[in-house]
Amino acid sequence: MKKVVRALTFEALSLGQAFPTTKTARERVERLIEHLRPMSTATPLIRLGPAGDGGYLVPDDLAAIEACFSPGVADLSDFELECANRGMKVFMADGSVDGPAQSHPSFHFDKRFIGAVTNETFMTIDRWVGYTGVSRESDLLLQIDIEGHEYAALLATSDALMKRFRVIVGEFHLLNQLWNEPFFALASSTFEKILQTHTCVHVHPNNDMDVFDRWGLAIPPLLEITFLRKDRVIDARPAQTFPHPLDADCTPRAHLPLPARWYAGGVLL
């Protein structure tokens, strides 16, 4: 969770514990959690970015990725800097700041938010990628942290572009609201879309907020999730050890372990 000013509606929703709309059936939430259980593959995970907020675990399968697209900049650019140092072009977008926290010749910045439409304030991921001049055939990396707008933005992204992202890594917000049926429909559709082309290979809870437990289902409100495109997945099997040795807490608050239901056959360290 990069430190930006959140929209009031998202802040209120994430902190609230009431569900004013129809509640989601428990079995539907359980099924979604099962679908997001991470798989360990023959490709090891590495850490890009700092040991804290703004750093993510990604598969060590970054060779020949032409560009990293990173919506949500705020005051951290370490992840993007490491991508640039690996030879990627780096495109960043964030309407809340005037530029990235660091500079690099491969950095390109657009002062707009990423969302489901294109106008003076927002633009879709397709529109963004389309005007950058990157090859239409190359593989890309998407790192997304846009405070709850990730669901609409990803749902608006074309299937053709989704298939070009070899790696998708991002922070997914408001997951304590999965019990809220309208939000569940939005979030589950987003994850279903990603999982058509990608496999979940890592999950890490952001410890900025406490786990929300309902009917014995513990759900971290903020999850960092990494996906690897299915054609790059080799020897997949359920990941069993959490946290990963390269995981790091996002804030100085107490460590927040990944609830055991979010992985198969694992042990908590």
C-alpha positions in Angstrom: 0.0 0.0 0.0 1.9 3.1 -1.2 1.1 6.1 0.9 -1.4 8.1 -1.1 -4.6 10.0 -0.2 -7.5 7.5 -0.7 -10.9 8.3 -2.0 -13.2 8.8 1.0 -15.6 6.1 -0.2 -12.8 3.5 -0.3 -11.5 4.5 3.1 -15.0 4.3 4.7 -15.7 1.0 3.0 -12.4 -0.6 4.0 -12.8 0.4 7.7 -16.4 -0.4 8.0 -17.6 -3.8 9.3 -21.3 -3.4 8.3 -22.7 -4.8 5.1 -25.7 -2.7 4.1 -26.3 -4.8 1.0 -26.9 -8.5 0.4 -24.4 -10.7 2.1 -22.3 -13.1 0.1 -22.9 -16.8 0.7 -20.0 -18.4 2.7 -19.4 -21.1 0.1 -18.8 -18.5 -2.6 -16.1 -16.8 -0.5 -14.5 -20.1 0.3 -14.4 -21.0 -3.3 -12.8 -17.8 -4.3 -10.1 -18.2 -1.6 -9.4 -21.7 -2.8 -8.9 -20.4 -6.4 -6.4 -17.8 -5.1 -4.2 -20.4 -3.3 -0.7 -19.9 -4.6 1.3 -22.5 -6.5 5.0 -23.0 -6.2 6.7 -23.5 -9.6 10.1 -24.4 -10.9 10.9 -20.7 -11.3 12.0 -19.2 -7.9 10.7 -16.0 -6.5 12.9 -12.9 -6.2 12.2 -9.6 -4.5 12.0 -6.4 -6.4 11.9 -3.2 -4.4 12.6 -2.4 -0.7 12.2 -4.8 2.2 8.8 -3.2 3.2 6.1 -1.2 1.5 6.6 -1.0 -2.3 8.5 -4.3 -2.6 7.0 -7.4 -4.2 8.0 -11.0 -4.9 8.0 -11.9 -8.5 9.1 -15.0 -10.5 12.7 -14.9 -11.7 11.4 -14.9 -15.2 12.0 -11.3 -16.3 14.4 -11.7 -19.2 13.2 -10.1 -22.5 10.2 -8.3 -20.8 10.2 -5.1 -22.8 8.4 -2.8 -20.3 7.0 -2.5 -16.8 3.7 -0.7 -16.5 3.2 0.6 -13.0 0.0 2.6 -12.1 0.1 4.0 -8.6 3.3 5.9 -8.0 3.0 7.9 -4.8 6.3 8.4 -3.0 8.0 5.1 -3.8 9.8 4.1 -7.1 12.2 1.4 -5.9 10.4 -1.5 -7.7 10.3 0.5 -10.9 14.0 1.4 -10.6 15.0 -2.2 -10.3 12.9 -3.0 -13.4 14.7 -0.2 -15.3 18.1 -1.5 -14.1 17.2 -4.8 -15.7 16.7 -3.2 -19.0 12.9 -2.6 -19.0 11.2 0.6 -20.1 9.2 1.8 -17.2 5.8 3.6 -17.6 4.2 5.1 -14.5 0.9 6.8 -14.1 -0.6 8.6 -11.0 -2.8 11.6 -11.0 -2.0 12.4 -7.3 1.7 13.2 -7.8 3.8 15.2 -10.3 6.3 12.4 -11.0 8.2 9.4 -9.6 10.2 9.6 -6.4 13.4 8.8 -8.3 14.6 9.5 -11.8 16.0 7.1 -14.5 16.4 7.5 -18.3 14.0 4.7 -18.8 11.2 6.2 -16.7 8.1 7.7 -18.4 5.4 9.3 -16.4 1.8 10.3 -17.1 -0.1 12.4 -14.5 -3.4 10.5 -14.8 -5.1 7.8 -12.9 -5.7 4.3 -14.3 -9.3 3.1 -14.4 -12.1 1.8 -16.6 -12.5 4.9 -18.8 -10.3 7.4 -20.6 -10.8 11.1 -20.1 -8.8 14.1 -18.8 -8.3 12.4 -15.4 -8.3 8.7 -16.1 -7.2 6.3 -18.8 -7.6 2.6 -19.4 -4.6 0.2 -19.4 -5.2 -0.5 -23.1 -5.1 3.2 -24.0 -2.0 3.7 -21.9 -0.1 0.8 -23.4 -1.3 1.7 -26.9 0.3 5.1 -27.0 3.6 4.3 -25.4 5.1 2.8 -28.5 6.1 -0.6 -27.1 6.1 -3.5 -29.5 2.7 -5.1 -30.0 4.3 -8.5 -29.7 6.5 -8.1 -26.6 5.9 -9.4 -23.1 5.2 -6.9 -20.4 5.0 -6.7 -16.6 2.1 -5.0 -14.7 2.6 -3.8 -11.1 -0.6 -2.2 -9.9 -1.4 -0.5 -6.6 -4.3 2.0 -7.2 -6.3 1.9 -4.0 -9.3 -0.1 -5.0 -9.5 1.0 -8.7 -7.6 -2.1 -9.7 -10.8 -4.2 -10.1 -12.5 -1.9 -12.6 -9.2 -1.2 -14.4 -8.4 -4.9 -14.9 -11.9 -5.8 -16.0 -11.7 -3.1 -18.6 -8.5 -4.5 -20.0 -8.7 -6.4 -23.2 -8.0 -10.2 -23.2 -5.3 -9.6 -25.8 -3.4 -7.3 -23.5 -3.9 -9.4 -20.5 -2.1 -12.2 -22.3 0.9 -10.0 -22.9 1.5 -9.4 -19.2 4.0 -12.2 -18.3 3.8 -11.2 -14.7 1.0 -9.3 -12.9 1.7 -8.2 -9.3 -0.4 -5.9 -7.3 -2.0 -4.9 -4.0 -5.7 -5.8 -3.9 -7.8 -3.7 -1.6 -11.0 -3.9 0.4 -11.0 -7.7 0.6 -12.8 -7.6 4.0 -15.8 -6.5 1.9 -16.0 -9.8 0.1 -19.0 -10.5 2.3 -20.7 -7.6 0.5 -22.4 -9.2 -2.5 -21.9 -6.3 -5.0 -18.2 -6.0 -4.1 -17.8 -9.7 -4.2 -19.2 -9.7 -7.8 -16.7 -7.1 -8.8 -13.6 -8.7 -7.1 -14.4 -12.3 -8.0 -15.0 -11.3 -11.7 -11.6 -9.6 -11.7 -9.8 -12.6 -10.2 -11.6 -15.0 -12.5 -10.5 -12.9 -15.5 -6.8 -13.0 -14.3 -6.9 -16.7 -13.6 -8.1 -17.5 -17.1 -4.5 -16.6 -18.3 -2.4 -16.6 -15.2 -1.6 -18.7 -12.1 -1.3 -17.3 -8.6 2.3 -17.9 -7.4 2.5 -15.8 -4.3 0.2 -14.1 -1.7 1.3 -11.8 1.1 -0.9 -9.8 3.5 -0.2 -6.2 4.0 0.0 -5.8 7.8 -1.4 -2.2 7.7 -4.9 -3.5 8.6 -6.0 -6.4 10.8 -7.5 -9.6 9.5 -11.3 -9.6 9.3 -12.9 -12.8 10.5 -16.5 -13.8 9.7 -17.9 -17.3 10.2 -14.4 -18.6 10.8 -13.0 -17.3 7.5 -10.1 -15.0 8.1 -9.6 -12.4 5.3 -6.8 -9.8 5.2 -8.2 -6.6 3.8 -5.0 -5.9 1.8 -3.3 -8.6 -0.1 -0.2 -8.4 -2.3 -0.7 -11.1 -5.0 1.6 -12.2 -7.8 0.5 -14.0 -10.9 2.6 -15.7 -13.6 1.2 -16.3 -17.1 0.2 -20.0 -17.5 2.5 -20.7 -20.4 5.5 -19.8 -18.2 4.4 -22.1 -15.3 6.5 -25.2 -14.9 6.1 -28.0 -12.3 3.3 -26.3 -10.4 2.4 -27.6 -7.0 0.7 -26.0 -4.0 3.0 -23.6 -2.1 3.4 -24.8 1.4 5.6 -22.4 3.4 4.5 -18.9 4.5 5.8 -16.4 4.9 8.3 -16.8 2.1 11.9 -16.1 3.2 11.9 -13.0 1.1 8.6 -11.6 2.4 8.8 -8.5 4.6 6.2 -6.6 6.6 4.8 -3.5 4.9 4.6 -1.4 8.1 6.1 -1.4 11.6 2.9 -2.9 13.0 2.8 -6.5 14.3 3.4 -9.2 11.7 0.2 -10.4 10.0 0.5 -14.1 8.9 -1.3 -15.4 5.9 -4.3 -17.3 7.3 -3.9 -21.0 6.7 -7.1 -21.3 4.7 -5.4 -19.2 2.0 -2.9 -21.9 1.1 -3.0 -25.7 0.9 -1.0 -27.9 3.3 1.2 -25.1 4.5 2.8 -24.4 7.8 3.0 -21.0 9.4 6.5 -19.8 10.4 
